Amino acid sequence: MSRPSFSNLRIGTRLGLSFALLGGILVANTGLGLHRLSGLGNTFEHLLDHSVRPTLLAEKLDLEAAVAGLHLRNSILLDDAGQVKAELAGIDEARARIVKTRQELLQATDNPDSRRHLETVARQEGIYFDAVDRIARAVKAGDPEAARALLASPEVREVRQRYAQVVGELVKLEMTSMEQDRAAAQGSFVTARWLLGLMALVGLLLLVWTGWSMTRSVVLPARRATEAARRVAAGDLTEDVQTHRRDEMGELLRAIQDMQTSLRHTVSRIRAGAGQVNVASREIAAGNQDLSGRTEQQASALEETAASMQQMTDTVRQNAESARQANQLASAAVGVASRGGEVVNQVVNTMDEISGSSRKIADIIGVIDGIAFQTNILALNAAVEAARAGEQGRGFAVVAGEVRNLAQRSANAAREIKALITQSVERVESGHELVRQAGATMGEVVGGVQRVTDLIAEINAATVEQSSGITQVNSAVAHLDQGTQQNAALVEQGAAAAESLRRQAEALEQLVATFRLGHVDEGFAQRGPAIAAPAVSASTLKVARPAVSLPPSAARPAPAPMPTSPVPAAPTASGNPAGSPAQTRTLATAATPAPASASVTVTDEWETF
C-alpha cells in the first residue's frame, strides 16, 4: 500500500508548498480585509455625504429660521435705527443661507421622500418669510407697535409653527434615511468581521495541519533513526530499518540501514577472524614445541666443528714442510736469476739504441708530415689561382715552384729514413742474438721456477683446504651462535605472542559477542572459522642444515626485541619448501640476521637453521 504522495516530496519542497499555501491564505485574507475595508469606507462616506450631511442641513434650515426670527424680534425691541437696520440685514442674510442650505440639501439627499418634501418646505418657507417681510416693513415704517402686534398675532405664530413642523418632518425623513444607511453599514461591518474571522480560522486550521504534518513527517523518521542508532549502539543488528519514503528522512533511514547491513557483515567477518586468531595461537604453540628439534641440530653442528678442526691441524703441518723445501729451491734459483738479469740488461741497452733510432725516424716522419701538409696547402692555393685565370696567372707559377721545392725535401728525408732503417736492422740482429742467449739463461730459471711453482701449488692446495676447514668451523660456530640466540628469542617472542594473541582473541570475542546478528549473518559467522588453515604439527616441519657456509667475518645477529603485540608479518623473499604451502604461518620473529622488525614464515625459520 503506497503512502500519500505528499510524504514522498522532499522536505524543502513540502516546506515551500506549505509556506506558499500559508502565503496564499494570508494574501487572500488580506485582500478580503482590504476589500471589506474599502466597502466599509465607501459605506461610511455615503453615510456621511447622503445621510448625516442632509440631516445636518435639514436641522440647519430650522436653525436659520430661528435666527431670522431672532433678528426680527431684535429689530422690534431696539430703538437705535442703525441697530434696527443691522438686524433687518441679518434677516436677509438668514433668508439667503436658508435658500442656499435648501439647495445643498436638494443636491446632497438621495431620498425621494426628502426631495418631494423639500417642495413643501420651499412653499412653507415662502409663506413664513412673507409674514416676516410684513413685520419688517412695519419696523422700517417706524411703527414697532404694529410690528409687535403682527409678531404676536395667531396667524404669524401658526405660520412659524407650520414652517417648523415641515422642517421637522424633513429632519425625521433624513434621520430615518441615515438610520437605514447606518444599519446597512453595520451589516457590512458584521459581515466583513465574520468573513475575516472565518478566513483567520481557516488559515489557523491549515497552519495547525501543516505544522502537524511537517512535524510528524520529520519527527517520526527522526525517532526511527534514533531508535535504530540506539539499537546499533546496544549491539542489536537483527532488526532492519524499512522505509518507502523518498525525502531526506527516507534517505537518512536508508543510509542507516546500509550502515547496519555493512556493520553486520563486518561483525560477521570479525567473528570469523577471531576464530582464525585462535587457530593461529594454537599454531604458535606448536611452533614453540618444535624448538626442541633445533637443539639436536646444534649438537650435530658441534661434531662437524671438531672434525673440521682436526683436518685443519694436518693441513697446517703439510704447509710447513712444503714451505721449507720451497725455501731451498728459491736459494738455488737466485744465481740463475742473476745471470738472466745481466743478459736482460744487455738486451735493454740494445733496445735503447733501437729506441733512439726510432725517435729519429719519428722526427723525420714528422718533417715529412709537415711537408705533406704544406704541399696540400700549396696545392689548394694553386687550384684557387688556376681558377682565377687572367692577369692572376703569374701566381700559379710561384706556387708550382714551391711545390717542387717541397718535393725535393721529401726525397732527401726519404733517403735519410732508408739509412736509419738499415742501421736499425743491423742492431735488431745483434739484439736477436742477445735475446737468444737470454732465452737459454731464462730456460734454466724457468726450470727452477717450475719446481718452485709445483711446491707452491701444493702449498696453495693445502692452504685452500685449510681455508675451507676454517670456513666450515666459522660457519658452524656462527650457526650455533645464531641458532642459540634465535631459539632464545623465539621462545620469548613465542610465549609473548601466544599470550598476547590469547588475550586479544578473548577480548575480541567478548567485544563481538555484544552484537546480535540476524540468522543469515549468524550462519555466515559460524561458517567463518572453517576457512582457517589446519594447525602446523611438529612432525610436518622440515629442519635442514644450511647448504651455504658463512664467511669467517659474519657478524653475530643481536637478539630480536620482544614485540609488545603480535604484528602481522609481510611475506618474505625466501620461498616455502615444496609440499607445505598450507602450513605457512607468519610470525614476528628475527629468523635471519635482519632488523628486529623483519617478519618471516614458520617454514622459513626451520630452513634457516
C-alpha positions in Angstrom: 0.0 0.0 0.0 1.6 3.2 -1.1 1.8 6.2 1.2 0.4 9.6 0.2 2.3 11.3 -2.4 2.8 14.4 -0.2 5.0 12.5 2.2 7.2 11.4 -0.7 8.1 15.0 -1.5 11.4 16.3 -0.3 11.3 18.4 2.9 12.3 21.5 1.1 9.5 21.1 -1.4 7.0 20.5 1.3 8.2 23.5 3.2 7.9 25.6 0.1 4.4 24.3 -0.6 3.3 24.9 3.0 4.7 28.4 3.1 3.1 29.0 -0.3 -0.2 27.8 1.0 0.1 29.9 4.1 1.2 32.9 2.0 -1.8 32.4 -0.3 -4.2 32.3 2.7 -2.5 35.4 4.1 -2.8 37.2 0.8 -6.5 36.1 0.4 -7.3 37.1 3.9 -5.5 40.4 3.5 -7.2 41.0 0.1 -10.6 40.2 1.6 -10.0 42.5 4.5 -8.9 45.3 2.2 -11.9 44.8 0.0 -14.2 44.8 3.0 -12.5 47.8 4.5 -12.8 49.6 1.2 -16.5 48.8 1.1 -16.9 50.0 4.7 -15.1 53.2 3.8 -17.4 53.7 0.8 -20.4 53.0 3.1 -19.4 55.4 5.7 -18.5 58.0 3.1 -22.0 57.5 1.6 -23.5 57.7 5.1 -21.7 61.0 5.8 -22.5 62.6 2.4 -26.0 61.4 1.8 -27.4 60.7 5.3 -25.6 62.7 8.0 -25.0 65.8 5.9 -28.6 66.1 4.7 -29.8 65.6 8.3 -27.5 68.4 9.4 -28.6 70.6 6.5 -32.3 70.0 7.4 -31.6 70.9 11.0 -29.7 74.0 9.8 -32.9 75.1 8.0 -34.8 75.2 11.3 -31.8 76.9 12.9 -31.6 79.6 10.3 -35.4 80.2 10.5 -34.9 80.6 14.3 -32.0 83.1 13.6 -34.2 85.1 11.3 -37.0 85.2 13.9 -34.4 86.4 16.5 -33.2 89.2 14.2 -36.9 90.1 13.7 -37.6 90.4 17.4 -34.4 92.4 18.0 -35.4 94.9 15.3 -38.7 95.4 17.1 -37.2 95.8 20.5 -34.3 98.1 19.6 -34.7 101.8 19.3 -31.5 102.7 17.5 -32.0 103.0 13.8 -28.6 101.6 13.0 -29.1 98.6 15.1 -32.5 98.0 13.6 -31.1 98.3 10.2 -28.4 95.7 11.1 -31.0 93.3 12.5 -33.1 93.6 9.3 -29.9 92.9 7.3 -29.4 89.8 9.4 -32.9 88.7 8.4 -31.9 88.9 4.8 -28.7 87.0 5.4 -30.5 84.3 7.2 -33.0 84.0 4.4 -30.1 83.7 1.9 -28.5 81.0 4.0 -31.8 79.1 4.2 -32.1 79.2 0.4 -28.5 78.0 -0.1 -28.9 75.3 2.5 -32.1 74.1 0.9 -30.4 73.9 -2.5 -27.4 72.0 -0.9 -29.9 69.6 0.8 -31.6 69.0 -2.6 -28.2 68.1 -4.1 -27.0 66.0 -1.1 -30.0 63.9 -0.3 -30.8 60.8 -2.4 -34.0 60.1 -0.5 -37.0 60.6 -2.9 -39.3 61.4 0.0 -36.9 64.1 1.2 -36.8 65.6 -2.3 -40.6 65.7 -2.6 -40.8 67.1 0.9 -38.4 69.9 0.0 -41.0 71.4 -2.3 -43.4 71.7 0.7 -40.6 73.2 2.7 -40.0 75.7 -0.1 -43.7 76.7 -0.2 -43.9 77.0 3.6 -40.6 78.9 3.6 -42.2 81.5 1.2 -45.2 81.9 3.4 -43.0 82.2 6.5 -40.8 84.9 5.0 -43.9 86.8 3.6 -45.0 87.2 7.2 -41.5 88.2 8.2 -41.4 90.8 5.4 -44.7 92.3 6.6 -43.4 92.7 10.1 -40.1 94.1 8.7 -41.9 96.7 6.7 -43.8 97.8 9.8 -40.4 98.2 11.6 -39.0 100.1 8.7 -42.1 102.4 8.7 -41.3 103.2 12.4 -44.3 101.5 13.8 -42.9 99.0 16.3 -46.2 98.5 17.9 -47.8 97.3 14.7 -44.8 95.1 14.1 -45.1 93.7 17.6 -48.8 93.1 17.1 -48.2 91.3 13.9 -45.5 89.2 15.5 -47.8 88.2 18.3 -50.8 87.5 16.0 -52.1 83.9 15.8 -51.6 83.9 12.0 -47.8 84.6 12.3 -47.4 82.1 15.1 -49.2 79.5 13.0 -47.0 80.2 10.0 -43.9 79.9 12.2 -45.1 76.6 13.7 -46.2 75.3 10.4 -42.7 76.0 8.9 -41.0 74.4 11.9 -43.3 71.4 11.6 -42.5 71.0 7.9 -38.7 71.3 8.6 -39.0 68.8 11.5 -40.7 66.3 9.2 -37.8 66.8 6.7 -35.3 66.1 9.6 -37.2 63.0 10.5 -37.1 61.8 6.9 -33.3 62.3 6.8 -32.9 60.7 10.2 -34.8 57.7 9.0 -32.6 57.5 5.9 -29.5 57.9 8.0 -30.6 55.1 10.3 -31.2 52.8 7.3 -27.7 53.6 6.0 -26.2 53.1 9.4 -27.9 49.7 9.7 -26.6 48.8 6.2 -23.1 49.9 7.2 -23.4 47.9 10.5 -24.4 44.8 8.5 -21.5 45.2 6.1 -19.2 45.6 9.1 -20.6 42.5 10.8 -20.3 40.5 7.5 -16.7 41.6 7.0 -15.9 40.7 10.6 -17.3 37.2 10.2 -15.6 36.7 6.9 -12.3 37.8 8.2 -12.7 35.6 11.3 -13.7 32.7 9.1 -10.6 33.2 6.9 -8.4 33.5 10.0 -9.9 30.3 11.4 -9.3 28.5 8.1 -5.7 29.9 8.0 -5.2 28.8 11.6 -6.5 25.3 10.9 -4.3 25.0 7.8 -1.4 26.3 9.8 -2.0 23.7 12.5 -2.5 20.9 10.0 0.6 21.9 8.0 2.7 22.2 11.2 1.4 18.9 12.5 2.0 17.2 9.1 5.5 18.7 8.7 6.4 17.9 12.3 5.1 14.3 12.0 6.9 13.8 8.7 10.2 14.8 10.3 9.9 13.7 13.9 8.7 10.1 13.3 11.5 9.2 10.9 14.0 11.0 13.2 12.6 9.0 16.1 13.0 5.8 14.0 16.6 6.8 13.1 17.3 7.5 16.8 15.9 4.1 17.8 17.9 2.4 15.1 21.1 4.2 16.2 20.5 3.2 19.8 19.9 -0.4 18.8 23.2 -0.4 16.9 24.9 1.3 19.9 23.5 -1.5 22.1 24.8 -4.2 19.6 21.4 -5.2 18.2 21.8 -5.6 14.5 18.8 -8.0 14.0 16.1 -5.5 13.1 16.1 -3.9 9.7 15.1 -0.3 9.1 12.4 -0.4 6.3 11.1 2.8 4.7 9.3 3.7 1.5 9.9 7.5 1.9 11.7 9.4 -0.8 12.5 12.5 1.0 15.6 13.4 3.0 14.5 11.4 6.1 13.9 8.4 3.8 17.5 8.8 2.6 18.7 9.0 6.2 16.8 5.8 7.2 18.2 4.0 4.1 21.7 5.2 4.9 21.2 3.9 8.5 20.0 0.6 7.0 23.0 0.4 4.7 25.3 1.2 7.7 23.7 -1.5 9.8 24.0 -4.0 6.9 27.6 -3.2 6.4 28.3 -3.3 10.1 26.5 -6.7 10.3 28.8 -8.1 7.6 31.8 -6.5 9.2 31.0 -8.1 12.6 30.4 -11.4 11.0 33.9 -11.2 9.4 35.4 -10.1 12.7 33.9 -13.2 14.3 35.4 -15.3 11.6 38.7 -13.5 12.1 38.6 -14.2 15.9 38.3 -17.9 15.1 41.3 -17.7 12.8 43.2 -15.9 15.5 42.5 -18.8 17.9 43.8 -21.2 15.2 46.9 -19.1 14.8 47.6 -19.0 18.5 47.5 -22.8 18.6 49.9 -23.0 15.6 52.3 -20.7 17.5 52.1 -23.1 20.5 53.0 -26.0 18.1 55.9 -23.9 16.8 57.3 -23.4 20.3 57.2 -27.2 20.8 59.3 -27.7 17.6 62.1 -25.6 19.0 63.4 -28.7 20.8 64.4 -30.1 17.4 66.9 -27.3 16.9 68.9 -28.4 19.9 69.7 -31.7 18.1 70.9 -29.8 15.1 73.2 -27.7 17.3 74.8 -30.9 18.7 75.4 -32.2 15.1 77.0 -28.9 14.2 79.4 -29.2 17.2 80.5 -32.7 15.9 81.2 -31.3 12.5 83.2 -28.5 14.1 85.5 -30.9 15.9 86.2 -32.9 12.7 87.0 -29.7 10.8 89.5 -28.6 13.4 91.4 -32.0 13.1 91.6 -31.6 9.3 92.9 -28.1 9.7 95.7 -29.2 12.0 97.0 -31.8 9.5 96.9 -29.3 6.7 98.9 -26.8 8.6 101.7 -29.4 9.2 101.9 -30.2 5.5 102.1 -26.5 4.7 105.1 -26.1 7.0 107.1 -28.9 5.2 106.3 -27.6 1.7 107.4 -24.1 2.7 110.9 -25.4 3.8 111.5 -27.1 0.5 110.4 -24.1 -1.4 112.9 -22.0 0.5 115.8 -24.2 -0.6 114.9 -24.2 -4.2 114.4 -20.4 -4.1 118.0 -20.0 -2.9 119.4 -22.0 -5.8 117.4 -20.0 -8.3 118.9 -16.8 -7.1 122.2 -17.3 -9.1 120.3 -18.3 -12.2 118.2 -15.3 -11.9 121.3 -13.0 -11.5 122.8 -14.3 -14.9 119.5 -13.8 -16.5 119.4 -10.3 -15.2 122.8 -9.4 -16.8 121.6 -10.7 -20.2 118.4 -8.9 -19.8 120.4 -5.7 -19.1 122.3 -6.0 -22.4 119.1 -6.6 -24.2 117.8 -3.5 -22.6 120.8 -1.4 -23.8 120.3 -2.6 -27.3 116.7 -1.9 -27.2 117.6 1.7 -26.0 119.7 2.3 -29.1 116.9 0.9 -31.3 114.6 3.3 -29.4 116.9 6.2 -30.2 116.9 5.4 -33.9 113.2 5.1 -33.7 112.9 8.5 -32.3 114.9 10.0 -35.1 112.7 8.2 -37.6 109.8 9.7 -35.8 111.3 13.2 -36.2 111.9 12.6 -39.9 108.4 11.3 -40.3 107.2 14.5 -38.6 109.1 16.6 -41.1 107.6 14.6 -43.9 104.2 15.1 -42.4 104.8 18.8 -42.3 105.9 18.9 -45.8 102.9 16.9 -46.9 100.7 19.3 -45.1 102.3 22.4 -46.7 102.2 20.6 -50.0 98.5 20.1 -49.6 98.0 23.8 -48.7 100.1 24.9 -51.7 98.2 22.6 -54.0 95.0 24.1 -52.7 96.3 27.6 -53.4 97.4 26.5 -56.9 93.9 25.3 -57.5 92.5 28.6 -56.4 95.0 30.5 -58.6 94.2 28.4 -61.5 90.5 29.0 -61.1 91.0 32.8 -61.2 92.9 32.9 -64.5 93.6 36.1 -66.4 96.1 38.5 -65.0 96.4 36.5 -61.9 98.1 33.6 -63.7 101.6 34.5 -62.6 100.9 33.5 -59.0 100.3 29.9 -60.2 104.0 29.7 -61.3 105.2 30.7 -57.9 103.0 28.2 -56.3 104.3 25.5 -58.6 107.9 26.3 -57.7 107.2 25.9 -54.0 105.7 22.6 -54.7 108.8 21.4 -56.4 111.0 22.5 -53.5 108.8 20.6 -51.1 109.1 17.6 -53.3 112.9 17.8 -53.2 112.9 18.0 -49.4 110.7 15.0 -49.3 113.2 13.0 -51.3 116.1 13.9 -49.0 114.1 12.9 -46.0 113.3 9.6 -47.7 117.0 8.8 -48.2 117.8 9.5 -44.6 115.0 7.3 -43.5 116.4 4.5 -45.6 119.9 4.8 -43.9 118.4 4.8 -40.5 116.3 1.8 -41.3 119.4 -0.1 -42.4 121.2 0.7 -39.1 118.1 -0.4 -37.2 118.1 -3.8 -39.0 121.7 -4.4 -38.0 121.1 -3.6 -34.4 118.0 -5.7 -34.4 120.1 -8.7 -35.5 122.6 -8.1 -32.7 119.7 -7.8 -30.2 118.3 -11.0 -31.5 121.5 -12.9 -30.6 121.5 -11.4 -27.2 117.9 -12.3 -26.7 118.7 -15.9 -27.7 121.3 -16.1 -25.0 119.0 -14.6 -22.5 116.4 -17.2 -23.5 118.7 -20.0 -22.7 119.5 -18.5 -19.4 115.9 -17.9 -18.7 115.2 -21.6 -19.5 117.3 -22.6 -16.5 115.4 -20.1 -14.4 112.2 -21.5 -15.7 113.2 -25.0 -14.6 113.9 -23.9 -11.1 110.8 -21.7 -11.0 108.7 -24.7 -12.2 109.7 -26.7 -9.3 109.1 -23.8 -7.0 105.7 -23.5 -8.7 104.9 -27.1 -8.0 105.7 -26.7 -4.4 103.7 -23.5 -4.2 100.8 -25.3 -5.9 100.9 -27.9 -3.1 101.1 -25.2 -0.6 98.2 -23.5 -2.3 96.1 -26.7 -2.3 96.9 -27.2 1.4 96.1 -23.6 2.1 92.8 -23.9 0.2 91.9 -26.9 2.2 92.9 -25.2 5.4 90.8 -22.2 4.4 87.9 -24.4 3.7 88.2 -26.1 7.1 88.5 -22.8 8.8 85.4 -21.5 6.9 83.4 -24.5 7.9 84.5 -24.1 11.5 83.5 -20.4 11.5 80.2 -21.3 9.7 79.4 -24.0 12.2 80.2 -21.7 15.1 78.2 -18.8 13.6 75.2 -21.1 13.0 75.5 -22.4 16.6 75.6 -18.9 18.0 72.8 -17.7 15.7 70.7 -20.7 16.4 71.1 -20.3 20.1 70.2 -16.6 20.0 67.3 -17.2 17.7 66.0 -20.0 19.8 66.0 -17.9 22.9 64.4 -15.0 21.0 61.8 -17.3 19.5 60.9 -18.8 22.9 60.4 -15.4 24.4 58.6 -14.0 21.4 56.5 -17.1 21.0 55.4 -17.0 24.6 54.7 -13.3 24.5 52.9 -13.6 21.1 50.8 -16.6 22.3 49.8 -14.8 25.5 49.0 -11.6 23.6 47.1 -13.4 20.9 45.1 -15.3 23.6 44.2 -12.1 25.3 43.3 -10.3 22.2 41.3 -13.3 20.9 39.3 -13.4 24.2 38.8 -9.6 24.2 37.8 -9.7 20.5 35.3 -12.5 21.1 33.8 -10.7 24.1 33.6 -7.5 22.1 32.0 -9.1 19.1 29.7 -11.1 21.4 27.9 -7.9 22.3 26.5 -7.7 18.7 23.3 -9.7 17.9 23.1 -10.6 14.2 20.4 -11.9 12.1 20.1 -15.6 11.3 21.7 -15.2 7.9 24.8 -13.5 9.2 24.9 -15.8 12.2 25.3 -18.7 9.8 28.0 -16.8 8.0 29.8 -16.1 11.3 29.6 -19.8 12.2 31.0 -20.8 8.8 33.7 -18.2 9.0 36.4 -20.1 11.1 36.2 -23.0 8.6 38.4 -21.2 6.2 41.4 -21.2 8.5 44.3 -23.4 7.6 45.0 -26.5 9.8 47.4 -26.2 12.6 51.1 -27.0 12.0 52.4 -30.0 13.8 56.0 -30.6 14.7 56.2 -33.7 12.6 55.4 -31.8 9.4 58.1 -29.2 9.8 61.3 -29.8 8.0 64.6 -29.0 9.7 67.5 -28.7 7.3 71.2 -27.6 7.6 72.3 -24.6 5.7 73.8 -25.6 2.3 76.0 -22.5 2.1 78.8 -21.7 4.5 79.1 -18.3 6.1 82.3 -16.3 5.8 84.5 -16.1 8.9 83.7 -12.4 9.3 80.0 -13.0 9.6 78.7 -10.8 12.4 76.6 -12.3 15.1 73.0 -11.0 15.0 71.6 -9.4 18.0 68.6 -10.9 19.7 65.3 -9.5 18.3 63.4 -7.5 20.8 60.2 -8.9 22.2 57.1 -7.4 20.4 54.5 -5.8 22.6 51.7 -7.3 20.5 51.6 -9.7 17.6 52.1 -7.8 14.4 51.0 -9.3 11.0 54.2 -10.0 9.1 54.7 -9.3 5.4 55.7 -12.2 3.1 59.4 -12.9 2.9 61.5 -13.2 -0.2 62.6 -16.8 0.5 60.3 -19.4 -0.9 58.5 -22.1 1.0 59.5 -25.7 0.7 57.5 -27.7 -1.8 54.6 -29.6 -0.4 53.8 -27.3 2.5 52.1 -24.1 1.2 49.1 -24.5 3.6 51.4 -24.8 6.6 53.0 -21.3 6.1 52.2 -19.1 9.1 53.6 -15.6 9.6 55.3 -14.8 12.9 57.0 -11.6 14.1 60.5 -13.2 14.7 64.0 -12.5 13.6 64.9 -15.8 11.9 67.7 -14.2 9.8 70.4 -11.6 10.6 68.0 -8.7 9.8 66.3 -5.9 11.7 64.3 -7.0 14.6 61.0 -5.9 13.0 61.5 -8.2 10.0 58.9 -11.0 9.7 59.4 -14.5 8.3 57.3 -17.6 8.0 57.4 -20.6 10.2 58.8 -22.8 7.4 61.5 -20.2 6.6 62.6 -20.3 10.3 63.1 -24.0 10.2 65.1 -23.8 6.9 67.3 -21.0 8.4 68.6 -23.4 11.0 
